[in-house]
Amino acid sequence: MNYLIGLLIGIVIALIAYTLNRKVSFKWYDWVLGVAILGLLSVGTQHLLSSLAGFETSAAWFGFAIFGGLAVVLALVEWRLLSARNKAA
């Protein structure tokens, strides 16, 4: 469990370092959305692994789909905001 969350946080840090090297400007709400995305992915992973450990497979995948789906939707919104801002600049 800790490995997966550590891997997720490492990927996020690598993406932040990559975008900062490309001179992408972040607004305050970009950071808020990023933390919300990371939180939803962490909660979804925790729910998946704990429900699978309790032999509740349908609840595990359903909860992961809800939390992961919300994270994906927020990530797409964030990506669209960043790409629109960089095109305008």
Residue, then its C-alpha position, 0 to 999 in steps of 0.5 A: m500500500n505504501y509503495l503505491i502511494g509513494l509511487l503516485i507521489g513520486i510521479v506527481i513530483a516528477l510531473i511538477a518538476y517537468t512542467l516547471n522546467r518548461k516554464v509553465s505558469f501555475k495559478w493558485y487554483d491549479w495547485v488546489l486542483g492538483v492536491a484534490i486529484l492526488g487526494l482522490l487517487s490516494v483515497g481510491t487506491q486505499h479503498l481498492l486495496s482495503s476492500l480487496a483485503g476484506f474480500e469485497t471485490s465489487a465494492a472495491w472496484f465500484g469505489f475505485a471507479i468513483f474516486g478514480g473517475l472523479a480524479v480523471v475528470l478533474a485531471l482533464v479539466e486541469w489539463r484543459l485549463l493549462s493548455a488554454r492558458n499556454k496557447a493564449a500566452 
